[in-house]
Amino acid sequence: MIALLLILVPLMGGVASFFLKGEKGVKTFALLVAIVNFLVMIAALTSGNESAINFHSDWLPLLGSSFALKMDGMSKILCLLAALTYPVIFIATANNEYKSPNSFYGLMLLAQAGILGVFLAADGLLFYFFWELALIPVYFLCSKWGGERRIAVTFKFFIYTFLGSLLMLVGLLCVYYQTPDGSFSMQSLYDVKLTTAQQSWLFWLFFIAFAVKMPVFPFHTWQPDTYEESPTAVTMVLSALMVKMGLFAVVRWLIPLFPAAAIQFDNVVIGLSVIGMVYASILAMQQDDLKRLIAYSSIAHIGLMSAALFVNNESGLQGAMIQFFSHGVNVLGMWIVADLIEQQFGTRKMSELGGLAQKAPTLAILLVIVALANVALPLTNAFVGEFLMFNGLFKFNVWYAVVGGLSIILSAVYTLRMIQKVFYGESSAVTANATDIGMMAKIALSVIAVAIFMMGVFPKPVFALVNDTVTAMLGIYK
């Protein structure tokens, strides 16, 4: 029942938001809904009763589909990320103004309901339903509240994701028609015995859909433009949460349904992922716009997680699942800093900034913490996951680890360059009258800083959460 509540709270809160009036009231209501959902997630983590966490009910019996929600370790870590991210986003962007705020916050909460549904669905058709439900609010958020090029960029984003979803639906139906009991249940789909030839082409129908969502090279071209043109609060959701839908789907659906194809094409997927890591890192070094730099940096980090999911060893899988959470926390912090800078100075160009460390010391300190976590400095959360993933990649193939390791060096270059350009040197005409960040922003970034150090110093609880999923994944290949 708790799993159902996780979806119902933002769903009902989102619907209710459309009928509220007054910007301040809508913002307060949305924040309260997000906090309530976070408390529900804490209840899920502390509950020892599995039946109280999960949920099952009839939904579409004629199609063999049920409203089945399952919360295993991987679901818990991703639902925790979604539940934590939303209050932080609403706190950090409390001073941002939007036209029709009731619609904006209503759509934001509906997107959260869809994302949580994806992480919890234990039925193939239900998974597809939530996959699309998460996309629709984001499409409207980007097209109505985005930048000058929002229509063209959002259309490109929609076409990419829609075509990917269509391929997945075709593949899902092909597997469904071979289930002996005509059921969309996760276990029934898992039990279908497919030939190697069938797995080979069905694998790509699913993988392309998931690769677009992550995104993985060469399916990434929609991402930088969409991140740049979307309202920053929406970009935070896209970057911290929606990309995890693709990674999650690889673990929950792709590899369990097509294990032989996963082994057959592991070098192809890992090769594309590693190319994307280095390619995106090189492009990040060329950026002057903060949003585009963070966008390409995110592609590089996602590439490493994608590669680690196919190495078929405990180190890589465990590191990837821990990094699901760590990357979400770190990239959220980077977006908050970018938004604070844009809101105060009206620009995201690093060449127009400088000298902020003296005028905004709190922001400088918190950014340095987040930035160093982004480059996986020891004692930060990302170090744990990246070390395990590179160790897993090294065990799979030394050369993949060597080439992929170049992204570590490149990420340090563009991250330190960003810090130097934005916060040090002489003040520019734009930053001459800069002031430090307000209390709400300090709270949001402090929560992120605490999460960074807690996971960096004491990652054991996260290891315990994902252990069951890692064990199950390794058992699939045997």
N, C-alpha and C positions, 0 to 999 in steps of 0.2 A: 504493500500500500504506500510505503514511503516513496518508492520509485514513481508511482502515479502522481503523488503530491508534487514531486519535483517538476513535473511537466504542467500540472494544473495551476500551480501558483503563478508562474509567469504568463500562462495562457489566459487565465481569468483576469489577472492584473493588466495585461496588455489590452484586452477587450474593454475593461472598465476605463482605461486611460483615455480612450477615444471620446468618452462622454464627459470628461472633466474640463473645467474652464480655469483659466489663470495659470500663467507659466510657473510661478513659484509652487502652486499647489500640485501641479502635474509632476514637477521635478521631485518634490518631497514624497509624493505617492509612489513614483517609480523606484526611488531609493528604498523606501520601506518594503516594497514588494521584493526587491533584490536581496535585502537583508533577511527577510523572512525565508526566502528560498535558500540562502546560505545556512540558516539555522536548521532547515529541514535536511540539508546535506550533512551537517554535523551529526544530526540524529541518525542518519543512515550509516555514518562511519562508526558510531559508537554502539549501534544496535548489534546484538549478538544473535538475533533471530532472523534467519534467512527468509523465512516465509513472510515476515513483516516488511522486509525490504523489497522483495520482488512482487510482481503482479501478473495475473492471468485472467482473461475474460473472453467470452465469445465476441467476435467482431463481424467477420464476414464468413459465416460457416459454409455457405454455398461454394466459396472459393477455397475453403480450407485454410483461412487466415484468422488468427486470433490476436487480440490485443495483449501481447505477451511482452513483459518488461523484465529484463534480467540485469542485475547489478553485480558483476564480478569485479576483480581487482582493477582491471584496466578501466572499466566503466566508472568505478569509484574515483580514480585519480582524475579522469577527464571531467566527470560531473563536478568534482570539487573545484577544478580549474574554472569551469563555467560559472559555478555559484560564487566563487571568489572574484572573478573578473568583473562581473556586472556592477556590484557595489563600488568597486574601485573606479570603474569608468564613470559612473554617475557622480561620484564625489569629485574626481579630477576635472570633469567637464561641467561642474555646477554653474560656472559663470558664463558658459557658452550660450548664445541665444539662437533660437531656431524659429522659423515661421511655423505656425500650427504645431506648437510643442506637444499638444495632446496626441496628435497623429505620430509625431517623431518617436516619442517615448512608448506609445502603444506598439508601433512596429518593432522597436528595439526589443521589447519584452516578448513579442510573438516570435522573433528570431531566436531568442534564448530557449523558448519552449521547443521549437523545432530542433535546435542543436542538441538539447538534452534528450529528446526523443530518439535521435540518431544514436547517441551513446548508450541508450537503454534497450532499444528494440531487439527482441529475440524472435522475430518473425520477419521473413523476407519482404513481404508486401508492406508491412508496417514500417520497416526500415526505409523502403523506397518512399512511402508517404511522408515520413518526417524529413527525409533527404530533400524533397521538393518543398516542404513547408518551411524549412529553414531558409531556402533560397528566395522565396517570393517576397517576404518583408525587406530583405536586404536589397533586392532589385528596386523597390519603391524608395527606400531610404537613399540609395545612391542617385537615382534619377531625379528626385525632387529636391534634395538638400545638398547635392554635390557641387563641384566647381563649374567653370564655364564650359568645359568639354564633356560634361556629365552624360549627355544623351548618347553621344557616339560611343563613349567609353563603357557606359552601362549596357548598351546594346551588344557590344563585343563580349562583355562579361557574360551576359545572358545567353548568347549564342553558344559560346564555349561550354558553359555548364549545362545548358539544355541538351545539346547534342551528346555530351558525355552521359547525362542521365538517361537519354533515350537508348544509347548502347547498353547501359547497365540493365534497363528494363527488358530489352530483348534477351540478354543473357540470362536474367533471372527467370523469365518465362520458360526458356529452353530447359533450365535445370528443373523447374517446378513440374513440367509435364512429364518428367522422368521419375518423380517421386512415387513410390508404390501406393501411398495413401492419399495422393493428391493434396498435399499439405504444404503451406509456406513456412511451417515451423522451422526454426534454425536446425534442430536435430534431424528432421526429415530431409532437409536440403543437404546437410552434411553426409547423410547416409547414402545418397545417390552414388551409384558406381558408374563413373564415366570412363570411357576409353581415353588413352593418351591423346589420340587425335582430337577427340571432342574437347578435352581439357585445353588443348593448345589454342584453339580459336576462341573458346569461351573465356579463357583467361584474359585475352586482350580486350574483349568487350567490357569486362569489369575494370581492368587496370586503367584503361584510358579515362574512364569516368572518374576514378579515384585520383589519377595523375593530374587531371585538370584541376581538381579541387585542391590538391596539396600546395602549389603546383610543382611538378617535376619537369625539367628540361626534356623535350622541347615544347611542352604544353603550358608554358609559363607566361606567354607573351601578354595575356590579359592582365596579369597581376600588377605590374608597376603603375600602369595608367589608372587602374581602378583604385589602388591605394592612394595615389596622388589626388584624384578627383573626388573621392568620397569624403564626407564629413569625418573628422578624425575619430570621433566616437565609433562610427561604423567601421572605419579602418581597423580600429582596435579589435572589434569583434571578428572581422575577416581574418586578421593576422594571428590573433591569439587563440581563436576557437575554431573558425570554419576550416582552416587548413588541417586541423587535427581530425576533422571528419574523414578526410581522405586517408590519412595514416591509420586511423582507427579501423576503417573499412577494410584495409589490407589485412589487418590482423583478424578481424571478426569474420570476414566473408571470403576474401580473395584466396588466401593461402589454405584455409580449411576446405574450401570447395574444390580447389584445383591444386593439390599438393604436388602432383607429378609435373604439372606445367610450371609451378613455382621453382622447382629444381631445374627444369629444362631451360627456363629463361632468366635464371638468377643473374647470370653474367650480363645479360642485356640490360636488365633493370638497374643493377649496381653500376654498370658502365655509364648509363644515361645520368644516373644520380650524381656520380663523381664528376662527370663533365659539367653538370649543372652547378655543382659546388664551386668549382674553379672559375667557370664562366661568369657566374653571378658575382663572385668576389671581385673579379677584375672590373666588371661594370660598376660595382659599388664604389670602387676607388676613383672612378671618373665623375661621380655625381657631385653637384653643388647644392642640389635640393635635398633637404633633410629627409623628406618623405620617400623620395626615390632611393636614397642611400639605405634607409631602413628596409625598404621593400626588397632590394636586391640582397641585402644581408640575410633577410628571412628566407629567401629562396635557397641560399647556400646552406643554412642550417637545416632546412627541410630536406635538402638533398642527402645530407648525412643520415638523417633519421630514416629516410626511404631506403638507402643502401643497407643500413644496419638491420632492417626487418627481413632481408633476404639472405643474410649470412649463415643462417641455420646453426647458430651457436648461442649459448646462454648469455655470454658477455654482451654481444651485439643486441640481442632482443631486450635484455634487461636495461641496457643503456638507452635504447630508443624509447622505451616506455617511461623511463624516468625523465627523459628529455622532453616528452610530450608536455609535461607540467612545467619544467624549467624554462623551456623556450617560450611558453605562453606568458609566464610571469615576466621574463626579461624583455620580450618584445613589447609587452604592454607598457613597461616603464619607459622604453625608448619613445613610444608614441606619445605618452603623456608629456615628456619633455619637449618633443617637437610641437605639440599643440600649445603648450605654455608659451613657447617662443613665438609661434605664429600669432597667437592671440594678443601678445603684448607689443610685438614689433611689426606685425603685418607682413612678414616675409619669412620664408623658410630657407633662403639662400645663405649658405655659410660664408660666402664672399662678402656679404653685406653686414655680417655680425662681427663680434670680437669683444674681448675685454669684459665678458659678463661675470667672471669669477670674483672681481672686486665689488661689483654692484649687486650681484645675486649669489652670495656665497652658499646659501642653503641649496639652491638649485644646482650649483656647480658640484657640491659634494655628493648629492644624491644621483646626479647624472654619472659621475665618475664610478660610483658603486654599480649602477646598472650597466654601464659601458664595459667595465672590467668583467662583469658576469657574462656579458655578451661575447667576450673573447675567451671565456672559460678559464679565468684565473683560478688557481687553487684556493680553496676555502669558499668559493662561490658555487651555487647550485649547478651551473652548466658544466663545471669541471668534472663532476661525478659522471654525468651522462656521456659527455664527449670522450672521456678517457675510456669508458667501457665500450662505446661504439667503435672507436678507432682500434681498440684491442680486438674486438670481434672481427672488424674488417681486416686487420693484420693476419688473424688466424685463417680467414677465408682466402685472401690473396695479398701478398706483401705489396704488390705494385699498386693495387687500388688504395691501400693505406698511404703509400708514399705520395701518390698524385693528389689524393684527397687532403692529405696533410698540408699541401700548399695553401689551402683555404684558411688554415689557422694563422699562417704568417700574414696572408693578405687581409684577414679580418682585423688583426692587430694594427696593420698599417692604416686602413681606412677609419677605424674607430679612434685611434689616437690622433689622427689628422683632424677628425671631426671635433674632438675635445679641444685641440689646440686652436682651431679656427674660430670656434664659437665662444670659448670661455677665456682664452688667453690672448696675449698681444694687446695692441692698442684698441681702445673703444672707437667704434665708427660713429658716423653721424646718426645712424639708426639706433645704436645702443647707448648713446651719450646720457640719456635720462632714464636708464633702465632701473627697475625696482625689483626687489626679491619677491619670491612667490608667496601667495596667500596661504592661510591655514588649511583650507580644503586640499590644495595641491600638496602641501607638506604631509598631510595625513595619508593621502593616496600613495605618494612615493615612499613614505616611511613603511607602509604595509608591505610594499614590494621589496624594499631593502631588508626587512626582517625575514621575509620568505626566502630571499637569496641566501642569507647567511645561515638560516636554520637548516635548509636543505644541503648547503655546502658543508656544514660541520656535522650534521646528524641526519644522514639520508636513510637510516635503517627503517623507519616507519614506511617510507615509500617503497623500499625493496620488499617489505613484507606484503604490501598491498598488491604489487604486480606479480608476485612469485607464482601464484596459481595460473595466471595467464601465460607466463613464460614456460612453465612446465607443460601446459596443455599444447602450446605451440611446438615445442620440441618433440612431443609425442606424436604429432601429426606426421612428421617425416619418417617415423620408425615403421 
